[in-house]
Amino acid sequence: MQTVDLRGVCCPTNFVKAKLALEMVDAGEVVEFLLDDGEAVKNVPKSLKGEGHKLLGLKESDGYYVLTIEKVED
């Protein structure tokens, strides 16, 4: 599983980087994104779900969040 660290990246750049990372993997693959609290954890999961990707999990871990997404077909 690929992990993409988006901590310290501000909105909306973190969503753009997450979207680009998902373009690099095949449908059905799972990617973890590390997100800061606040705007990032509110907006990125919602935006990726809006793109049609499957939200598998969102959990807090040592002051940041781990978002797990499964890429769906383009």
N, C-alpha and C positions, 0 to 999 in steps of 0.2 A: 504494500500500500504506500502511495506517495503522500508525503506531508509537505504542506506549503505554509511557511511561517509568514503571516501577514501582520504580526504584532508591530506596532509603531507606524503602520501605513494608514493614512487618513482616508476618510470617505471622500469621494466615491472611488478613489484609486484602488482600495482594497477589493472592491467588487470587480473592477476591471481586471485586476491581476488574478482573481479567483476564476473569472470567466475564461481568461487566456489559458490558465493551467488546465481547466477542464477540456479545452479544445485540443490539448496535447495527449489526452488519454482516450482509449476506446470506450464505447458505450458498455455499460455494465461494470466498469472499473470503479473502485471506491477511492476517494481522495479525502484526506484530513486537512482542515485549515485551522491554523492557530490564530485566534482573533482577540483583540483587546476588548475590555468591557466598554459599555457605552454605545455610541452610534454604530460601531462595527458589528457588535453582536446582535444589535436590533435589525440592521439593514441588510447585511450580507446574506444571512440564511433566507430571509424573506425574498430577496432579489433572485437568488439562485433557484429557489422553489418556483418563483414566477417564471423563470426560464424553462421550467419543466423538469428540473433535476429532482432526485428523490432525497429528502432529508432523512438520514438514518439516525442521527443523534447530535445532541448539543449538550456538552457537560463542562462544568467549571473545573479548572485544574490550576492550582497555585497562582491565582490572580489573573488568569486569562481563560479563554474558552477554546474547546476543541469541537469543531464542527465537522461532522462526517457526512459526506455527500456521495451518492451513487450517480454517475453520469448516465443520462438516458440518451436515446437516439437523437441525432440532430434534426 
